[in-house]
Amino acid sequence: MTEGDLKEVLKEVKLVRKKLERLEGLVEERLVGCEPPLADEVEAVAEYEAAKKKKALDLVPLKDAAKGT
């Protein structure tokens, strides 16, 4: 590779890194959120964690959950 090729690769890597950092920020903002969870969400998480600890979870395939079974 020539020096010009290496500079072009470096330029592309910096561009990809900049876009990745922007995407990470969007993911964190949307998935983690800036707002605290609602009371029912906190309760649901607590129930899930308690059931998980007791190993009392019944996992249902999504296709069955959509049918209401």
JOJO-V12672 format. One record per helix or strand of 2 or more residues. SS is the DSSP state (H for helix, E for strand). FROM is the first residue (numbers start at 0). TO is the last residue. If there is no record, write none. Layout:
BEGIN
ss=SS from=FROM to=TO
ss=SS from=FROM to=TO
END
This chain:
BEGIN
ss=H from=2 to=31
ss=H from=38 to=53
ss=H from=61 to=66
END
